[in-house]
Amino acid sequence: MMKKISLVEEKMPLSELELDIRQFEIPNMFRVDFSTAKETMKADYIDGQRKETGETNNFIVHGLDNEVVSALEKMKLPTSSLQKMDIELVGDFDKIRTLINQTGEFVIKLVRPRVLLKQEMVNKSVVGKKNEWARVYAWNSVKLVADGVELQADDN
């Protein structure tokens, strides 16, 4: 169930804003090599210093549309030029750690996929200073987030 956000809140929690997933073309199943997964740790800020808590925040994996990959493989065409999609996994950490230690690609279906706003760092020129740049974080794209993964049987 989607959390409702009040329009009169002083600080709108944009990171929690879920977009209508029906607006996006999202594959039903993905082909993922978990050995390239990147783990991000939760952190607290104490006296302005970032301190990792030792607790996993998420894993980022790179997936390809399984239907497109399968079609290209059947035609004996290369898949190396396909654009991979970043998927943020915010749960199922034990299963993901197990998959990271295995070799090869897996066909997966996402558990509760959703599209959220993505905050990215952009460099902005500092006003009045020549050749100086400042890091600015902006909500300028979207990300695919899921609670976990379900392994699917590979039809190949």
Secondary structure, 3 states (H helix, E strand, C coil): CCCCCCCCCCCCCHHHCEECHHHCCCCCCEEECHHHCEEEEEEEEECCEEEEEEEEEEEEEEEEEHHHHHHHHHCCCCCCCCCCEEEEECCCHHHHHHHHCCCCCEEEEEECCEEEEEEEEEEEECCCCCCCEEEEEEEEEEEEEECEEEEECCCC
